[in-house]
C-alpha cells in the first residue's frame, strides 16, 4: 500500500518581494505560535508571506501579513487566515531587534516560512532597510550579470 507522504524539507514558502524591496542587514530564525489547523495548512504548502512585516507590542514580537489558508478538512474550529501571529525569540534577540528598530529607516520583514527537521514551523525574519528605485535597478542588473556568468560557466564545464 503506497502512502501519500509530504516531504517537509520541501516546505519553504518565501517572500520574494522582501529581498527586492529591502536590503537585509541581519537574519533571525524565530518560532511561531500556531493553532492546530494552521500547521496542517503549512504542511500542505498553503501559505503566503507577501507583504509580511513584524512589529513590537508589549515587549513581544508579532508578525502581520502572513496568510495561512484555512485547512480544507477543518471544522468550525478552523483558524482565521490573516491573523497576527506571535514570534518566539530569545530575550537577547528581542532586545537587540527593538534597539535596532529605533534607527530611522529600519524594519523587520518576514523572509521565509519553513518546517525544520523536528517538524516545527519556523519563520526567518530579517532586519531590513528599504531600497530606493535606483538601488532596485542596480540589484536587477547585478542579478542578471550573475545569472549570465553562471550560465556561461555551466556551458564550458
C-alpha positions as CSV (number, residue, x, y, z in Angstrom):
1,X,0.0,0.0,0.0
2,X,1.6,3.3,-1.1
3,X,1.4,6.1,1.4
4,X,0.9,9.7,0.3
5,X,3.7,11.3,2.4
6,X,4.6,15.0,2.2
7,X,8.3,15.8,2.3
8,X,8.6,18.5,5.0
9,X,12.0,19.5,3.7
10,X,10.4,20.9,0.6
11,X,8.1,23.3,2.6
12,X,9.9,26.6,2.0
13,X,7.5,29.5,1.5
14,X,9.4,32.6,0.5
15,X,8.7,36.3,0.5
16,X,10.3,37.2,-2.8
17,X,9.4,40.8,-2.6
18,X,11.4,41.2,0.6
19,X,14.8,40.7,-1.0
20,X,13.9,43.0,-3.9
21,X,12.4,45.8,-1.8
22,X,14.7,45.7,1.1
23,X,18.4,45.3,1.9
24,X,18.6,42.6,4.5
25,X,21.1,43.5,7.3
26,X,20.6,40.7,9.8
27,X,18.6,37.5,9.7
28,X,17.0,35.6,12.6
29,X,15.1,32.3,12.9
30,X,12.0,32.6,15.1
31,X,9.5,30.1,16.2
32,X,5.9,30.9,15.6
33,X,2.8,30.3,17.8
34,X,0.2,28.4,15.7
35,X,-3.1,26.6,16.1
36,X,-3.5,23.0,15.0
37,X,-5.2,23.7,11.7
38,X,-2.5,26.3,10.8
39,X,0.4,23.8,11.0
40,X,-1.6,21.4,8.9
41,X,-2.2,24.0,6.2
42,X,1.5,24.9,6.2
43,X,2.5,21.2,5.8
44,X,0.2,21.2,2.8
45,X,2.1,24.3,1.4
46,X,-1.0,26.6,1.7
47,X,0.6,29.8,2.9
48,X,1.8,33.1,1.6
49,X,4.2,35.7,3.0
50,X,3.7,38.6,0.6
51,X,3.9,42.0,2.4
52,X,4.6,40.4,5.8
53,X,6.3,42.6,8.5
54,X,6.9,42.4,12.2
55,X,6.1,44.8,15.0
56,X,6.5,45.0,18.8
57,X,3.6,45.0,21.1
58,X,4.0,44.8,24.9
59,X,7.6,43.7,24.5
60,X,6.7,40.8,22.2
61,X,7.4,40.4,18.5
62,X,4.4,39.8,16.2
63,X,4.2,39.2,12.5
64,X,1.4,40.6,10.3
65,X,0.6,39.8,6.7
66,X,1.2,36.0,6.7
67,X,-1.7,34.4,5.0
68,X,-2.2,30.7,6.1
69,X,-5.2,29.4,4.2
70,X,-7.9,27.6,6.1
71,X,-7.4,23.9,6.5
72,X,-9.7,22.1,3.9
73,X,-10.8,19.4,6.4
74,X,-11.2,21.8,9.3
75,X,-14.5,22.1,11.0
76,X,-16.0,25.1,12.8
77,X,-12.7,25.3,14.8
78,X,-10.7,26.4,11.7
79,X,-8.4,29.4,12.1
80,X,-8.5,33.0,10.8
81,X,-6.2,33.1,7.7
82,X,-4.7,36.5,8.2
83,X,-4.4,36.9,11.9
84,X,-1.3,38.3,13.6
85,X,1.0,35.6,15.0
86,X,3.4,35.8,17.9
87,X,7.1,35.1,17.2
88,X,9.3,33.3,19.6
89,X,12.9,34.7,20.0
90,X,15.3,34.8,23.0
91,X,15.2,37.9,25.2
92,X,18.6,38.9,24.0
93,X,17.5,38.8,20.3
94,X,14.3,40.7,21.1
95,X,16.1,43.5,22.9
96,X,18.7,43.7,20.1
97,X,15.9,44.0,17.5
98,X,13.9,46.6,19.5
99,X,17.1,48.7,19.8
100,X,17.8,48.4,16.1
101,X,14.2,49.5,15.2
102,X,14.8,52.8,16.9
103,X,17.1,53.8,13.9
104,X,15.2,55.6,11.2
105,X,14.5,53.6,8.0
106,X,14.8,50.1,9.5
107,X,12.1,47.5,9.7
108,X,11.7,43.8,10.3
109,X,10.3,41.7,7.5
110,X,9.3,38.1,7.1
111,X,11.6,36.3,4.7
112,X,10.6,32.7,4.6
113,X,8.4,30.2,6.4
114,X,9.7,26.6,6.6
115,X,9.5,23.4,8.7
116,X,12.7,22.3,10.4
117,X,14.0,18.8,10.8
118,X,12.0,18.3,14.1
119,X,8.7,19.2,12.3
120,X,8.3,22.6,13.8
121,X,7.3,25.7,11.8
122,X,9.9,28.5,11.8
123,X,9.9,31.9,10.2
124,X,13.1,33.5,9.0
125,X,12.9,37.3,9.7
126,X,15.3,40.0,8.6
127,X,16.3,43.4,9.9
128,X,16.0,45.4,6.7
129,X,16.5,48.8,5.2
130,X,14.3,49.9,2.3
131,X,15.8,50.2,-1.2
132,X,15.4,53.2,-3.4
133,X,14.2,52.7,-7.0
134,X,17.7,53.2,-8.4
135,X,19.0,50.6,-5.9
136,X,16.4,48.2,-7.2
137,X,17.7,48.7,-10.8
138,X,21.3,48.0,-9.7
139,X,20.1,44.9,-7.9
140,X,18.4,43.6,-11.0
141,X,21.4,44.4,-13.2
142,X,23.7,42.5,-10.8
143,X,21.4,39.5,-10.7
144,X,21.2,39.4,-14.5
145,X,25.0,39.6,-14.8
146,X,25.5,36.9,-12.2
147,X,22.9,34.6,-14.0
148,X,24.7,35.1,-17.3
149,X,28.1,34.3,-15.8
150,X,26.7,31.2,-14.2
151,X,25.2,30.0,-17.5
152,X,28.4,30.7,-19.3
153,X,30.4,28.8,-16.7
154,X,27.9,25.9,-16.9
155,X,28.4,25.7,-20.7
156,X,32.1,25.4,-20.5
157,X,32.3,22.8,-17.8
